[in-house]
Amino acid sequence: ICWATNIILLRSHKWIASPFQLLFWQVLVAAIVLTTAALIVNGVPDIHWSGKLIALMIQGGLVGTVLAYWAMSMVNRALPAITTSLGVLMTPLVGMACASLLLGESVSLSLVLAALLIVGGVALGTVVDAIRSKTSHR
């Protein structure tokens, strides 16, 4: 529901600034909300600061958050909602394949079944969208 709302709002919004210019504010709001929620749920963490931890936080913040926010904002604005939604559904499959190939993690039967359900959902969405497109062009 949140993702669908995000797609609709991004596509219908009158932009006065680019997604890149809004990144700082998006990340700031998300950091405040998530930090507050984490403190409420888990309390104050016991952090052992190190150079490696700081480097990982910077990398995670820049690549995993800022780049991801920007990229998805651009994709949501440029592509049809169905294309974006179906593409994002494939993300868990990429993660599972990378974990298996790069980290040697085993793929259980439940993961295979989940992957098949995802692929089936994407295939069904693609077929339904193709049929809808053909009938609307007539």
C-alpha positions as CSV (number, residue, x, y, z in Angstrom):
1,I,0.0,0.0,0.0
2,C,2.8,2.4,0.9
3,W,4.7,1.6,-2.3
4,A,1.6,2.1,-4.5
5,T,0.9,5.4,-2.7
6,N,4.5,6.4,-3.4
7,I,4.2,5.7,-7.1
8,I,1.0,7.6,-7.4
9,L,2.3,10.6,-5.5
10,L,5.6,10.7,-7.4
11,R,3.8,10.5,-10.8
12,S,1.1,13.1,-10.0
13,H,3.1,15.7,-8.0
14,K,4.0,19.0,-9.5
15,W,7.8,19.2,-9.1
16,I,9.5,22.4,-8.2
17,A,12.8,20.7,-7.4
18,S,14.5,17.6,-8.8
19,P,14.5,14.3,-6.8
20,F,18.3,14.9,-6.4
21,Q,17.7,18.2,-4.8
22,L,15.1,16.7,-2.4
23,L,17.3,13.8,-1.3
24,F,18.7,15.5,1.8
25,W,15.2,16.2,3.1
26,Q,13.9,12.7,2.3
27,V,16.8,11.1,4.1
28,L,16.6,13.5,7.0
29,V,12.9,12.8,7.6
30,A,13.4,9.1,7.2
31,A,16.4,9.2,9.6
32,I,14.3,11.0,12.3
33,V,11.3,8.7,12.0
34,L,13.4,5.5,11.9
35,T,15.7,6.6,14.7
36,T,12.8,7.5,16.9
37,A,11.1,4.2,16.2
38,A,14.3,2.3,16.9
39,L,14.8,4.1,20.2
40,I,11.2,3.5,21.3
41,V,11.3,-0.2,20.4
42,N,14.9,-1.1,21.3
43,G,16.2,1.6,23.6
44,V,19.5,3.3,23.4
45,P,22.1,1.0,21.6
46,D,25.5,0.2,23.0
47,I,27.7,1.3,20.0
48,H,31.4,0.5,19.8
49,W,32.6,3.1,17.3
50,S,35.4,2.3,15.0
51,G,36.7,3.5,11.6
52,K,35.3,0.5,9.9
53,L,31.8,1.1,11.4
54,I,31.9,4.7,10.3
55,A,33.0,3.7,6.8
56,L,30.2,1.1,6.6
57,M,27.6,3.7,7.8
58,I,28.8,6.2,5.2
59,Q,28.7,3.6,2.4
60,G,25.3,2.4,3.6
61,G,24.0,5.9,3.8
62,L,25.3,7.0,0.4
63,V,24.8,3.9,-1.7
64,G,22.1,2.1,0.2
65,T,19.9,5.1,1.0
66,V,20.7,8.2,-1.0
67,L,21.4,6.5,-4.3
68,A,18.4,4.1,-3.8
69,Y,16.0,7.0,-3.0
70,W,17.2,9.0,-6.1
71,A,17.1,6.0,-8.4
72,M,13.6,4.9,-7.4
73,S,12.3,8.4,-7.7
74,M,13.7,8.7,-11.2
75,V,12.3,5.3,-12.2
76,N,8.9,6.1,-10.7
77,R,8.7,9.3,-12.6
78,A,9.9,7.8,-15.9
79,L,8.2,4.4,-16.2
80,P,4.6,3.3,-16.1
81,A,3.5,2.2,-12.6
82,I,3.0,-1.4,-13.6
83,T,6.5,-1.7,-15.0
84,T,8.1,-0.2,-11.8
85,S,6.0,-2.4,-9.6
86,L,6.8,-5.6,-11.4
87,G,10.5,-4.7,-11.6
88,V,10.8,-4.1,-7.9
89,L,9.1,-7.5,-7.2
90,M,12.2,-9.1,-8.6
91,T,14.5,-7.6,-5.9
92,P,14.2,-10.5,-3.5
93,L,15.2,-12.9,-6.2
94,V,18.4,-10.9,-6.9
95,G,19.2,-10.9,-3.2
96,M,18.6,-14.6,-2.9
97,A,20.7,-15.4,-6.0
98,C,23.6,-13.2,-4.7
99,A,23.5,-14.7,-1.3
100,S,23.6,-18.2,-2.8
101,L,26.3,-17.5,-5.4
102,L,28.5,-15.1,-3.4
103,L,28.0,-16.2,0.2
104,G,27.3,-19.9,-0.4
105,E,24.0,-19.8,1.4
106,S,21.7,-22.7,0.8
107,V,18.4,-22.3,-1.0
108,S,15.7,-24.1,0.9
109,L,12.5,-25.5,-0.6
110,S,10.5,-22.6,1.0
111,L,12.8,-20.1,-0.7
112,V,12.3,-21.9,-4.1
113,L,8.6,-21.9,-3.6
114,A,8.6,-18.2,-2.7
115,A,10.7,-17.4,-5.8
116,L,8.3,-19.3,-8.0
117,L,5.4,-17.4,-6.5
118,I,7.2,-14.1,-7.2
119,V,8.0,-15.1,-10.8
120,G,4.4,-16.3,-11.3
121,G,3.1,-12.9,-10.0
122,V,5.4,-11.0,-12.3
123,A,4.4,-13.2,-15.2
124,L,0.7,-12.8,-14.4
125,G,1.1,-9.0,-14.1
126,T,3.0,-8.8,-17.4
127,V,0.4,-10.9,-19.3
128,V,-2.5,-9.0,-17.8
129,D,-0.8,-5.7,-18.7
130,A,-0.1,-6.9,-22.2
131,I,-3.7,-7.9,-22.7
132,R,-5.0,-4.6,-21.3
133,S,-2.6,-2.7,-23.6
134,K,-3.8,-4.6,-26.7
135,T,-7.5,-4.1,-25.9
136,S,-7.0,-0.4,-25.2
137,H,-5.3,0.2,-28.6
138,R,-8.3,-1.2,-30.5
